[in-house]
Amino acid sequence: MPLTRSFRTRFCAAVAVGLACATAAAAATPTAQASHCPGGDAGLDLPAGFCATVFADGIGHARHLTVAPDGVVYANTWSGKYYGNAVPHAGGFFVAMKDTKGDGKADVIERFGATYRAGGHGGTGIFWYQNAIYAEINDLIVRYPLPAGTIAPQAAPQTVVSGLPLHGDHPMHPFAITADGSMYVDVGTATNSCQLVNRTRYSPGAQPCTELLTRGGIWRFDAHKTGQAFSPAARYATGIRNAEGIAIDARGSRIFLTQHGRDQLYSNWPKFFKPTQEATLPAEELLLLQAGGDYGWPECYFDPFRNRLVLSPEYGGDGGAKVGVCAHKIAPIVAFPAHWAPDDMVFYRKQGPAAQAQFPAHYDNGVFIAFHGSWNRAPYNQQGYWVVYQHLAGGRAAGRCEVFADGFAGPVRAPDKALHRPPGLAVGPDGALYVADDVSGRIYRIVYRGGVPAGAIHYAPCPSATAPAGPVSALAFKPPVGAKTGSGAGAPALPLPAVATEEMAALGNRIFHGEVGGAACVGCHGSDGTGSPLGPNLTAGAWLWSDGSYAGIEKTITNGVAHPQKYTGAMPPMGGAALTKAQVAALAAYVWGLGHGGH
């Protein structure tokens, strides 16, 4: 559950006790604190003295943000399979937002760029540089010069880079531009761990992993030039699975990256891992970018319990004891708990002595990181869905990270239930921190209003990267509305196909929710089967890969779905698990029941 709203001091307990948090009384009364937050409370939980307003809402699936020196906020929005192929906004995918009244809310909003009807699908990356907006759309990075006195460009864009890879697991291309015009672009991997058959139990890694020629690293281009084509020659660093967050330090001398750790260690390699390790391994990472650096993917992952890079099972690893070639790869400077999904990162920069929204000196030298939230911790509680702060000293971490902004998800932290999820960050010229949401298209503006006695702000540490998995989520065994999980006394069961029994459906429910078999279907299909960005709704009575018959569902589970029609989450055979024939039959019975009246 979200913490107590705004202006509080609090300490979050370890992950072992789930997501419960203890709250301490704020240094000032809620009434006194509210007077420092014009526009009301945006529903976020922040340290004492901070204020959040809803700057804009409903703009589309907002991803990354950038802010021009005049305070205009720009967002890139995305569409496609990840968002269930919902019809995008009729306007362009890029959004310019301006607050002309000074009340923390955008009252002028203009859209520009390619539209859905014109073949656009949006993207993630966007950056203001030398009076122009650079943005990713489809396989391009384009540049829009901004005429004086306007917030949105009037002319057609100039193509800076073309031919960026789009297929596979990570089709987005976040980027950042340094003062000299060097543009560093993330090209995420097409697979989870370069297996011969992606996300499949006991499939070995490709030897060599030729995917690394065009994926899994950082590419460098020149922001001043147009007409550049993507090619292996521009690769700057390698062995990086997905670096969506790219931040340049205050002096422009260091570049930091976030790293999405791989998924499915237990479900794909159960002979080496315990079920709880699906939720605790591997760590998410903060990296210091080095020219020509190799950070280890796919051969290596970072084990926070051993505090080192270790060999992946696809390449001869045995669950963490073997290091092998990983001894020569570049380790992270910070490790975060598994599967939090770091989707953006920004250095906090104070912009000038007159800025009114600047944060306290505590935040002078570090990064804010937006954690989009996990899916691969099922059946244990999902985590993330918040913004944290990590202090840095030069090129190293200085202390443990702190939970800065919470409450985005609402009552439930899960990809199918979260009300809002933070994938983008930017700092305005007045010191305000902007946070994007890609569920409903909300943009938050967070400022510091003060009014707190010196030393009264409490900085809550993040859960440790070595915290245990915690309890099984209470949601895991909550059936869809009107449905039951099994043979409870006097309780009607799910509808069943003629060949199935109620006991089969009860077993299928346990398999679906990850208690049995290791195929936690809830990670993609949601805790109640109603779907998520990764997998379809199973309760709607619409079937993508069969006629909805029991035999058809059983065949789909057995064979998997290598190339989904409408969703990003490929389903390996039997969900990547080694289910027995009886378990597949039970799971098919449960799924049949969900789709034939159990909703």
N, C-alpha and C positions, 0 to 999 in steps of 0.2 A: 504494500500500500504506500501511497505517497506520504512523505513526512508532513508534519504540521506546516501549514502554509505561511510563507514569507516571514522575514524578520524574527528569526529565532536563533537560539544556540542549541546545538544538538550533537549527539555522537551516535554514529551508526555502528551497530554491533557487527560482529564477524558474520561471514556468510553462513556459518554453521547454524545459526539460528534463523536462517531464511532471510527475508527482507525486512524483518521488523527492526524498528529503530527506536532508541530512547531519545526523548526530547527534553531539553532543559528550558527553564523559563527565560524569556528574552529579557535583555537588560532594560528595555523600556516597555511600557504597556502596549498592547495591540493598537489601541486608539491613538496613542502618541505616534507610533510607528506609521500608521496609515496616513497620517497627515503629510508624511514625506513622500507619498506615492500618488501623485496626481494621475487620474485615469483608472485607479483601482488596482486590484490584485489580479494578475494573470494566472493564478493557480499554481505558481511555482514555489518551491521551498528553497529559500536562499539564506545566506548568512545575515545576521542582524545588520540593518542599515542599508540593505540593497532593496531595489524596487524593480519589478518587471511589469511592463505593459504589453498588450497585444498590438504590435506595430501595424500588422496587416493580417488578413485572414482569407482563406479560400482562394489562394492565387494559383493552385495547382500543386503538384508534388514537388515542393521546393527542395532543392539539394544544396549546392554551395552558394555562398554569398560573397559579395565584395561591396565596399563602400567608397565612393568618390570623395575627394577632399571637400566638396561642398555639402557633404552629408547625404547625398542621394544613395539609396540602397538598391543594389541590383541582385537579382536571383536567377539562377538557372533552374528550370523545372524539367521533369522527366516523365516519360510515359512508357507504354509497352507492357510486356509480360509481367514485369515485377509488380505492376499495379493492377493486375487482373484485366489488362486491356480496356480499362475504363476509358470512355471517350474524353480526350483532353479538352482543355479550354479552347475556344474558337480562335483566340488571338495567338500571337507568337509565344514561343516557349521562354523567352527572356522577359523579365519583369523589372521595371524601374519604379521605385517607390520614394516619395518625398513627403516630409512633414513640414508644411508651411505655417502651422499654427504653434509649434513648439509644445504640443501636448503629448508627445511620445507616440503619436499615431499617424500613419501615412494617410493624407487626404488627397494626394495626387498619385494615381497609379496608371502607368502606361505599359503596354506590351509591345514587343517588337521581335523581329526575327522570323524564321520559317514557321509556318503553321502546320498543324497535323494534316490538313487537306492538301498542302503543298509538299507533303512527304517528310516533314520534320517529325522527330521523335524526342527532341530535347536531349538533355545530358546532365552532367554533374558539374564539370569545371567552369569557373567564371572568374575573371580577374580584371581590375582596373589598372591600366598602365599608360602613362603619358597621354592623358586625355582621350583614351580609347577604351572600349570594353572588348576584352578577349573572352571568347566563350566556346565551349564544346557543344556541337550538335551533330548527332549521328556519328560519322567517321571523320569529322572535320574539327579543326579549331579555327575560328574565324575572328576577324577584327572589325569593330564598328567605331570609326572616329566619331567623337561627340562634338557637334557644332556648339559654339558659345551660346549660352542662354537656353539650352535645351537639356532635357533629362533623358530623352530617347533619340537614337540616331535616325536620320532621315534617308540616308543613302544605303545602297546594297552593301553587304559585307565584303571584305577582302579575305581570301582564303590564305591562312598562314601555314597550316599543315593539313594534308589530306591523306586518306588511306589508312587511318588508324584502325586496328583490328576491332571487330564488333562481336564475334561469335564467342560462345562458351560462357563460363561461370561469371566472369568479371568484364563486362563490356564497356565500363565507364572509363573516362580519362581525366581525372582531376589534374590540376597543374598549378604552378606558381611561377612568378617572374621576378627575378632579382633586378636591382637598380641598373645594371649594365645591359639588361635585355635578355639575359639567359633564361630560357623557358624550360622548366623541368616538368616532364609529363609522366604520370603513372600509367603504365600499360599492364593491367592486371592479368593474371593467368587465366587460361581457358579451362583448366581443370583444378581439382582439389589438391592432388599430389602427383600429377603426371603418371597416373596408372595407365596401363594398357587399355583397361576398361574403366572409365571414370567412376569413382565412388562405389566400387564393387568389392565385395568381400574377397580378400586374399589375391586380388589382382596385383601383379608386381609393377614396379615403376619402369618406365621406358628407359632403355639404355642405348644411346644417350637420350636425354630429354630434349628432343629437337624443338619442343615448344619454346625453349629459352631463347631461340634465335629471334623471335618476334614478340615474346610475352614475358611476364614475370620480371619486370625491372623498371628503371627510370630512363627515359630518353630525354636528350637535351636538344633544343632547337633555338633559333634566334628570333626573338619577338619582333625585331625590326624588319625581318624579311617576309615576303609573301611567296606562295608557290612552292613551299618545301613539301617533299613527299616522305612519308614514313618509310623507314628502311632499317635493317639491322645495324647499319653503319653509325646511326645516331645514338645507339645505346650508351648510357653513361654509367649505369650500375646494374647488377643482375642478382638473381636469387631472391627476389622480393615478390611474394605471392600477390599482395594487393595493398598498395600504399595510398589510400584515399586521402589521408591528411598530410599536407606538405606545408611546413611553416619555415619562414626565414627569420632569423634572429634580428634583434634591434639594430645591430651594426651591419647586417647583410653579409656577414662572414661565414655563417653556419646555416645549413639547411637540415631540418629534421623531418623524419617521416614516421607515420604510424604504419604498423604492419598487422594485417589480419592473419592470425594463425590459422592453420589448416583445421579441417573438421574430421569427425568420424574415426578417431583412432580406435575406440573400442568396437564400434559397430562393424568396421571393416577388418579389424585384427584382434578378435576376442581372445586368441591364444596368448597374447602379450599383455592385455590390459583388462582392468576390472571395470564393471559397469559405471562405477562412480567416476572413473577417469575420463569418461566421455564428457563430463561436465567440468573437469578441472585441468585438462590438458588439451593443447599446449597453451602457453601464455600468448596474450596479445602483446605487441612490442612497440617501443619507441626507439627509432634508429637515428644515428647520425650519418648523413649521406657522405660517402667518400667516392671520389672519381675512380672508376674501375673496380669498385668494391663488390664482393660476392657475399651475400647474406644467407646463403645456404639452401633456399628452396630449390628443388623439392627433396633434396637428400637429407635435410636437417629440419628440426623444429626445436623450439626453446622449452625446456622442462624447468619450471620455476622451483620445483622441489629439489632438483639436483643442481640448479643454478648454472646451467650450461646448455649449449646446443648439443643435441644428441641425434643419432642416426635414425631416420624414418624407417618403419618396417618395410616399406616398399623397396628399400635399398639395403636390406640386410640388418636393420635394427631389431632389437629384441625387447622393446619396452622401456628403454632408457639407459641400459648399462653400456651399450656400445656408443662410441663417439666417432671413430673412423675419420673420414674427411672433414667432419664438422669442426675438428680442432683447428682447421685453417680457415674457417668462415668467420664473418664479423658478427659478433653477438650484439644484442640490444643493449641500450644504456638504461632502459627501464622495462620491467615486466609487469603486465596487468593481468587480472584474472581472465580465464579462458572465455572466448566467444562473445565478449562484450561488443565487438564490432566498432572499432574506432574509425569514424567516417569523415572527420575533419579535425583540423588543429590550427590554432592561430596564436602567435606571440601577442602578449598584451603590451601595447605601446601607449604610454602617455603622450598626448599630442601637443600640449602646451599649457602654460600656467593658468590660462583663462578658462580651460575646460571645466565644466560644472559636473560632469558625470564620471569623472575619473575615479578609478578604484584606489583603495588604500595602497600604501607602499609595499605591503605584503605581496602584491601581485606584479611588482615591477619587473621581475626577471624570470619569466616562465611561460608556459603554454596552457591554454585551455583546450581540452579535447572533448569532442562530441561523440559519445558512445551510443550508436544507433540501437543496440540491444541484441541479446542473444536469441537463437532458436535451437542450438545444438546442445543445450544442457538438459533437455527432457530425458527422463521424467522429473528431474529435479527443478527447483525454481529457476526461472530465467532471470538474467541479471543485465545490468547496464541501463539503457534508456535514461541517461543523465549526462550532464556536463561536469567534468572534473578539472581541477587545476593541478599542474605538476611544476614545481619550482625547479629551475636548472641553475647550474653554476658552470659557465663555460659550455663544454660539450658533455657534461655529465649531469645526472640527477642529483638533486639536493633535497633529500627527505622523501617521505611517502606522499603519494598523491592525495588530494582532498576532494570530497564530493562538494561541488559548488552549487549546482542547480539540479533539483530533482522535481518530480511531480508531473513530468511530461506524459508518462504512460497512463496516468489515472489509477484506478483501483487495481489493475492487473498488468504485470510486466510479462507480456507475451506478444509475439508478432501478429497474432490474430485478434488480440484484444486491446492493444495499446491505443489510446486516444490520439497520442502524438508521439513522434519519434524524432530525435535531433540528429540530422546528418550534416549540418552546415553552420559555420561560425564566421564572424567578421567583426572588426573593431572600427567604430566611427571616429571622426575627427574630434568629437567631444569626449571620447573615452567610453562611450556606450558599447556594450557587447550585444551583438545581434545573433540570434539563434534561429535556424530554419527548422521546419517540421515538414516531413514528406508524406504524412498521412492525410491531413486535411489542408495543408498549404498555409500554415500559420507562421508568422514571423514575430518573434519575441524581441523586445528591447529591454536590456537590463542595465540599470545605472546605480550609482552609489549616491544616496541622499544624506548619509551621515546621521547625526542625532544619536549616536551611540557612544557611551563613555569609553575613554581610552582603555584598551585591553579587554573590552567586553565581547568582541567578535570571537566566536568559537569556530575553529577550522576543523571540520570533521574528516578524519582519515578515511580513505577508501578501504574496502575489504582487501585483505592481503591476497597476493597472487597464489599463495600456498594454502589458502583457507579450504576446508573440505567442501564437498558438494552440497551439504546441507540436507534438509528433509525432502522427501518426494513431494512435489507440488500437490496441494489439495485439489487443484483443478483437474489433475490427471484422472480422477475417478468420478468426476461429476458428469453424468450423462446428459445428452441433449434434452431440451425441454420435452417432457412427456414420455421419455424413454427411461428404461431401467437397465442396470448393468448385469443383472443375473436373476437368480431364483430367490430373492428376498420374500419372506412370508407375506402372502397376499398381494405382492407387487406384480403387475403385468410386465411381461418381458418385451424386448424389442420384437417387431415383426420378424418372422424367420422364413427362409426358403424351406421348401418341403423336405429337403434332405438334411436339415440342420435341427439341432436341439437347443434348448435354452442354455444348457451347460456349455455347448460349443460357443454360443454368443458371449457368455460370461468370460470364457477363456480368450475369445477374440478381443474383448474389451481390454483385458489385461495386456495382451500383445500390442494392441493399438496404442496404449498409453505407456509402453516401455517397461512394464513390470516384468514381462516374460519375453525371452527371445532376442532382445537387443535391437529391435526395429522400432524405435520410438516414432511412430507415424505422426504423433501430435506436433512434432517439430515443423512439419510442412502443412498438415491438414488442420491444425488447430486443436485445442483441448477438447472441443465439443464437435469436431468434424466439420465445422462450417467454413474451413479454408483459411488461407493466409496468402501473402504475396508469393510464397514458394509453392503452394499446392492448392488444388481446387476444392470447392465446397462439396462434401460427400453427402450432404443431407438434402440437396436441392432436387434430386431426381433426374439430373442431367449427367450423362456419361460421355466422356471424351474418347475412351479406348475400348468400349464394348457396348453391348446393347443393354447393360445393366442387369443381365441375368447372373445368377449365382456362378455358373460356369465361366461366364465372361469376366467377372470380377476376380475369380480364382486364377484365371489365366494371366490377367494383368498383374496381379501381385507376384505370380511366379516369374514372369518374364521381365517385369519392370518397364519403365518408360524412359528410354535413353534420350529421346528428343521431344520434350513436351510441346504441345501445340500452343498453349496459351500462358504457360507459367515458366518461371526460371529454374525451379527445382527439379532436376532430373531425378528419377526414382530408379535406383539399381534393383536388380532382381531381389525380391523378398525384402525390399527396403535396406539392402546391404547386409542383412542378417542371414544366418544359416537356419532358417525355420524348417521344421519337419513338415511332412505332408499333412499331418493332423493339425499342426499349428496354422498352416496356410489355409486349410479348410475352415478352421475356427475364425480366423481373421476375415475371410471372405464372408462368412455368415454374419459377422458383426457389421461389416461395411454394407452388406446388402440390407441389413435392418436399418442402418442410418438413412439409406437412400430410398427406402420403401415405407415411410411412415413413421420412422423413429426421430422425428424432428418437429 
